[in-house]
Amino acid sequence: MYKWLPLNKDNFSLYNETNDLLKRVELLNKCLHGHVMSFLNTTGINTKQLHVYLRSIGKEEWVKLHDEKMHAFDVTFMSNVKLPGKDRTGRGLLDMDMEKLYFMMPLKR
């Protein structure tokens, strides 16, 4: 997923308050879970068994959305649900490259 915008103002503050990589990844995982759950709820899909995990965090950059600078991430993730190739999650349009994402893979436990 390219140029994902996971951080609202409160989460952006939490992200910047720590230099602990694990805490930052945990926060991004929570954001990802919330964004995917929110999307699925709009489609009427049951989210009780939803599992979403970040696999990697690539490039981080600043992007402009509605004249506001936002912290964007290129990430790969896994989920136990299939998501469409392009849709809205978080605050910006997701640009998903099916060859570089792992969300189509079933979770192994």
N, C-alpha and C positions, 0 to 999 in steps of 0.2 A: 504494500500500500504506500503510495507516494504522497508526500506533503499532507500527512495526517495532522489534524489540529486537535489534539486531545485536551489541551489545558485551558480551562476557563480562568478567570482572574484569581479565584481562590486557590485552584490547583497550581497555577503558575507560581504563586507565592510559596506554596508548600514545596514545589519542585526546586525552587531557587534557594530555599532556606537550608537545604541539606547538600552536602557534598558526598553523601553515602550513596554509592551506585545502586546497592540493593534496594534502598528506600525509594529511589527514583524509579527503578523498574517496577517495584510493587505499585507505586502510584500510577504509572502508565498502564499496568495490567488492569487496575481497577477502572481506569478511564475507558480502556478498550472494552472491558466486560460491560460497562454501563452503556456505551455507545451501541454495541451490537445488540444488547438486550432491548434498548429503546427502539432500535430499528425493527427487531423481530416483533415487539409488542404492537407496532403499527400495522404489521401484516397479519396479526392474529395467531402467530405461531406460539406455542407453549414454550416458555423459557425456563421452566423449573429445572431442567436437566442441562442447561447451557454451560459449556466449558469453553473458555477462550484463553489462550496463552500466547504471549509474545515469544517468538523464536529468535528474532534478532532486531537490533536497532541500528540502522545505517546512518545515512546523512541526516544531520540536524541543520536547519536553516531558518531564517526569518522570512516570512512571506507577508504580503499585505492582503487583508480581507476587509472590505468595506472601510477602507482608509485607516485600518488598525493593523499595527504590526503584531504578528502572531508567531509563536514558536512551532515550527512544523518538523515532522519526523518522517523518514522513510523506514518502514518496519515490515517484517514478515511475522505472521502469526498462524496459529492452528486453532481450529474450532471443530466441534462435533456437529455443526450445521453447515450446509452449503449456502454461500452468499452469492448474490449476483455479481457480475463482473464490474459494474459501476452502479453506485448508489450513494445516498447521503448518510454519513455517519459523522458525529462530531459537528464541527462548525463549517466544514468545507467539503467540496466534492471529492470523493475518493477516486483516485486514478489507479486501478488495480491491474497489475500485469499477471495474468494467470500463470505464466511460466515461472515467475519469481515468488509467488505466494504459495503457502502451504495450507491454506484454509480448506482446501478440498480433501485433505487427507484425514482419515478417521483417527481419533485419539487412541493412543495405546496406553494402557494402564498396567 
